Amino acid sequence: MERTSKPKQIRLSTKPTHEALAALKIGDIVYLDGLIYTAREGVYMRVLEGKEPLPLSLPEESAANFHCSPAATVEADGSITMGAVTATASFRFAKWIGEWLRISGAKLIIGKGGMTSHDYKENFVPNGAIYLTTVGYGTGALLGRGIKRARDIYWRKELGLAQAMWLIEAENMGPFIVESDLEGNSLFERENAKVSANLDRVYAGTKPAVLKRFGETDDRSDELIG
């Protein structure tokens, strides 16, 4: 699935229509408007394994699940101050994602690093969902500019600030990159294949490394080459 034009920049609702998702191509740049909730392993285990009822109506209120750790504080009067959100690696949650998509009706999973095309084809495609990627450290404050306010927090005492379910009202939050589409194609896997195909040419004519990586042998004489 080759791209022949520059990536599009798109404003997307956090309750996107099927048509809006179908129009996205991997590599497109997305900015989000609407309510986003955070949910990662703590929430997944509580709901999927502990059978705890969802604390809000999904996907009626939001179809956008962000894998992240908010930089936030809860003030004495109960108000919430949130200045940044730092994405966390989504591959760690693969074991729960299929069931979560079915139960929550999520159409957007947001995080960093992406998941595998197997996850996309087995879990995302049947549920009409896509993955949006960003990077972790360094973009938290940038994404924080898109936070209108933190509306609520669930399971704070039970799970702690990082694992709790936060509700974030977003306006033009981004940029996020479309990592998977409705067909289960992966931007990362496509680009990695291109890079891998050229590695032999890049390293052609170079000399072998002087040192092997320590810890990959229990023979110290084998740690040096030549």
N, C-alpha and C positions, 0 to 999 in steps of 0.2 A: 504494500500500500504506500506508494511514493507520493510525496508532496511536491507540487510543481509551483506553488505560490507561497508568499510570506504567510506566517501564522496570523490568523485573525485575532483581534481583541474583542471580547464578548462580555457584556453584562448579563449575568445569569441569575435567575431566581433560585433560592434555596428550596423551592418546591417546583422544580422544572417540569415542563410538559415532555412527553415522549418525543414530540417533534423538535423541541429545543435541544434535547440530548442527541437526537439523530443527526442534527446539523453540525455537531461538533466533530472536529478532526483531531487526531492525535497531534500534539504540538501547538494547538491553539492556546491562546492566553485568556484566562477567565477571571473576571471580577464578580464577587458574589453580593447579592442583596437579599436581606431577609434574616430569618432566625436560623442560627446554627447551634447545634448542641455538641458537646464533647462527650465521647464515650470511648473507653479503651478497656484493658483487661479487667479492671476492677468492676466496671459497670457490666461488662459482658458476663463475667462469672456470677455476679449478683442476679442478673436477669435470666440468663440462659441455664445456669447450673443451679442457682438458688431458687429459681422460679418466683422471684420478686416481681410484682406488677410494675410496669413502666410508670414513672411519675408524671408523665404528660402524654398527650395524645399524639402518636406518631403513625403515619407521616402527615397527619392533618396540620400539625403546627410546624413541622420541619422535616425535610427529607435529606438533610445535610449533616453528616456525622464527621466531626473533625477529630483526628487522632493528635492530641496536643496536650501540652502542660501550660495552662494560663499563668501569667505573672499577675496575680491578683491578691487582694486583701479584702476581708469582710470587716467593715467598720463596726464600732460599738452600737451604732443605731441600726445595724442590719444592712446598710447600703454596701454596695460592692464597688471597689475601684479596680479596674483592669486596664493595664497599659500595654500589654504585649501578649502574644500567644506563640509558643515555640512548638513546631511540629515534631512529632516523634515517629519512629520507623514502624510502618504498618505491617511488615512481613511477620512481626511477632504475634499478630492477632489473627493469622490466617485460619487457625483451627476453629475460631468462632464466627468468621465473617459470613459464611453461607447462611447459618441459622439466624444471625443478626439481620441480614438483609431481608429474610423472609418475615421475621417478626416485626421489625421496625418499619419496613417499607422504604428504607433509605434508597435514594437514587444517586447520591453523591457521597463517596468516601474520600476524605481529604487527609493527607499526611505527607510523609517524606519517604523516598526510596522506592515507592511503588510496591506491587505484589507481583506474582508470576502470571504469565499468560494462562497457565493451568487454573489458577484462582479466578482469573477473569472469565474464562470460558465455562468453568464448572459452576461458579457462584454468581458472578456479576451479570453475565449475559441472560441467564434464565430469569433474573429479577429486574432486568432493565436498568442496571446501574452502571456508573462509570467511576473511574478513579482520577482525582485531581492531585497533583504533586506540587510540593514546594521543597525548600531546603530547611534545615533546622536552624542551628545557631547562626545569628546574623540577620535573620529576617523577622524576628519576633516583633520588634518595634515597628517595622514597616507594615506588617499585617495589622498591628495594633491601631494604625491610623484608620482602619476600616471599621473599628468597633464603635458603634453609637453608644451602647451601654451593655453591661452585663445584667440581664433581666432577673436571673434567679440561679440558685445552686441547689442540687439535690444530693443527699447522702454525703454531706461534708464530714459529719462526725464519724460515720461508718468507714469511709474510704480515704479521707484526707483531701487536702486541697488539690493535689495533682490528679488523683483518680476520680474525684467527684464528677457528677454530670453538671456542667455549666451550660446555661442558655445565654447566647450572645446575639444581640441584635446588630447586624452588619449592614454597612452601606459602602458599596464599591470596595469591598475587601479583596485584596490580592496583591500581586499577581499569583495565580495558580496556573499550572500547565496541565493540559489534558494528556494524561499518561495512558489511559485506556479508552476505547470507544465502545459502542453498543455491540460490536462484533467480537470484542475481546482482544483486539490488537493492542500491542504494547509499544509505546514510544521507546522506552529504554531497551527493550529486546531488539527492536528494529535497528536502533543506532549502535548498540553493542555488536550486532552482527557485522555492521559496516566496519567498525573499528577492528574487530578480530580478523576480518579478511585482509587487512593491510599490515598486521603486525609483523609477519615474516619479512615483508619488504622494508619496514622501518628498522628492523634489527639486522638486516642483511649486512655482512661485512664487519660487524662489531665483534670484539674479542669477548671470550667468556669472562664472567665475573671472577674477581680475585677471591672473594669470600662467598661461601655458601651461607645460608641463613642458619644462625645458631639455634639449637634446639631441635633440628630436623634429623639429627643423627646422634647416636650415643658413642660414636668413635671419634675422639678429638682429632685424630690424624686426618680424618675425612672432612674436617671443617675448613681446611685450606686446600686450594687447588694448585697443583704443580709444585 
